[in-house]
Structure formats: structure tokens, C-alpha cells
């Protein structure tokens, strides 16, 4: 169990180091780096507050750390696969493996996106909840920091389905960084 935690943390630390590699030249920032097809990395910290029934395991609150490797499949559409670490009620951990889709557009001068995540929550502990599936639709906005780096903020409804055919829902607040591996060429 401890080895898995260490492997996940090394993976995320490496992702953050790769994102931090930029040149020192002053650049004019693009609106958002992933408006064109190419490879992207999304690293997110999410906080969720449970809704409705919060007295069962994995239903009160959650803290998530995700890393998503995606590719622009159309001008404003990205698709990727993600892995993460989810901590529930401050003590129980699950490991999400999921697909992530985002569509970016403009509303005035603001760059916004609609996202949809769906996947499985792998459980490393022996308990009654077992492995669960989840869906997470929502909306957000993106602010550019540099030519290849942006920060994103969003909110969504995270719903997980347990093996007993019941479900838990959370309001999720997403904060993250989006790094595009494309270099802007004029």
C-alpha cells in the first residue's frame, strides 16, 4: 500500500517538473495554448463536498489530485486519460483511472470550457465499497500565464456509483494547470 502511494506521488512530482520547464525568452501570450491540436498535460487539485446522504463511507468529502495526459483532437476539443489519488473523509484512499474530455470556447474575452470525466475508482483496501465507477460533468474557465501554460478553475457534479446500486454525489471545485507541449511558431 505504501509503495503505491510513493509511486503515485513520484508520478505527480515528475509531471510538475516537466510543466515547469520553460525558456527565459519573453513571449507574447496566446489566449489559451490548447486551442490547437497537440499534446497537453493537465494537473489538478479538486475538493468535493458531499450531497444528500453523507453518513456512509466515501460520501462526506473528498480531496483529489489528478494528472491527465491529453491530446487536442480538434481545434477546441481535447481528450485524455487520467490517473489520480482521491482521499475521502480525510482517511480513505481510492485511485481513479478515467477518460477526460474538454471543449473550449470564448464568451466575450473569457475562455471557458465544458468538461466530462468518467472512469473507475480503484480501491486498494479490503472493504464493502469495492471498486466504483464515476461520472463528473462541469464547466470552468482558463487564464493564460505564458504561451504554453494556463491555469484553470471549474466546478462540477461528481457522482460515484457503488456496487450496491446506490450512489454518492459531490459538488467539485477544480483548480489546475494546463501545459501545452506545442511551441508557438509564427
GIVEN-V707600 format. One record per residue. RES is the residue in one small letter. SS is DSSP state (H for helix, E for strand, - for the rest). PSI is psi in radians with two decimals (none if undefined). Layout:
RES;SS;PSI  RES;SS;PSI
//
This chain:
x;-;-0.79  x;H;-0.61  x;H;-0.69  x;H;-0.72  x;H;-0.75  x;H;-0.75  x;H;-0.77  x;H;-0.77  x;H;-0.66  x;H;-0.72  x;H;-0.83  x;H;-0.66  x;H;-0.72  x;H;-0.71  x;H;-0.74  x;H;-0.65  x;H;-0.69  x;H;-0.72  x;H;-0.58  x;-;-0.09  x;-;1.84  x;-;2.79  x;-;2.82  x;-;-0.06  x;-;2.45  x;-;2.31  x;-;2.72  x;-;2.24  x;-;2.41  x;-;2.94  x;-;-0.89  x;-;2.28  x;H;-0.51  x;H;0.53  x;H;-0.07  x;-;2.66  x;-;2.51  x;-;3.08  x;E;2.34  x;E;2.76  x;E;2.24  x;E;2.16  x;E;2.19  x;E;2.58  x;E;2.23  x;E;2.55  x;E;2.33  x;E;2.46  x;E;2.19  x;E;2.58  x;E;2.74  x;-;-1.78  x;-;1.91  x;-;0.24  x;-;0.11  x;-;2.83  x;-;2.55  x;-;0.60  x;-;-0.23  x;-;-0.98  x;E;2.82  x;E;2.64  x;E;2.20  x;E;2.52  x;E;2.00  x;E;2.60  x;E;2.20  x;E;2.25  x;E;2.04  x;E;3.03  x;E;2.46  x;E;2.05  x;-;-0.20  x;-;3.13  x;-;-0.79  x;-;0.22  x;E;2.25  x;E;2.66  x;E;2.49  x;E;3.03  x;E;2.52  x;E;2.74  x;E;2.66  x;E;-3.06  x;E;2.12  x;E;2.23  x;E;2.12  x;E;2.40  x;-;0.44  x;-;0.10  x;-;-0.34  x;E;2.32  x;E;2.45  x;E;2.78  x;E;1.78  x;E;2.47  x;E;2.10  x;E;2.92  x;E;2.49  x;E;2.27  x;E;2.39  x;E;2.39  x;E;2.13  x;E;2.49  x;E;3.06  x;E;2.46  x;E;1.78  x;-;-2.24  x;-;0.00  x;E;2.33  x;E;2.10  x;E;2.85  x;E;2.70  x;E;2.31  x;E;2.77  x;E;2.11  x;E;2.53  x;E;2.42  x;E;-2.71  x;E;2.63  x;E;1.87  x;E;2.35  x;E;2.14  x;-;-0.18  x;-;2.73  x;-;1.69  x;-;3.10  x;-;-0.40  x;-;-0.62  x;-;-2.75  x;-;2.41  x;E;2.81  x;E;2.75  x;E;2.78  x;E;2.60  x;E;1.50  x;E;2.74  x;E;-3.03  x;E;2.82  x;E;-3.11  x;E;2.75  x;E;2.40  x;E;2.18  x;E;2.49  x;-;-0.74  x;-;-3.02  x;-;-0.62  x;-;-0.04  x;E;2.31  x;E;2.78  x;E;2.54  x;E;2.55  x;E;2.40  x;E;3.04  x;E;2.61  x;E;3.12  x;E;1.95  x;E;2.11  x;E;2.23  x;E;2.49  x;E;2.15  x;-;2.93  x;-;-0.36  x;-;0.34  x;-;0.32  x;-;2.99  x;E;2.80  x;E;2.48  x;E;2.60  x;E;2.56  x;E;2.15  x;E;2.35  x;E;2.11  x;E;2.34  x;E;2.30  x;E;3.11  x;E;2.48  x;E;2.07  x;E;2.22  x;E;2.28  x;-;-0.01  x;-;2.43  x;-;2.35  x;-;2.13  x;-;2.27  x;-;none
//
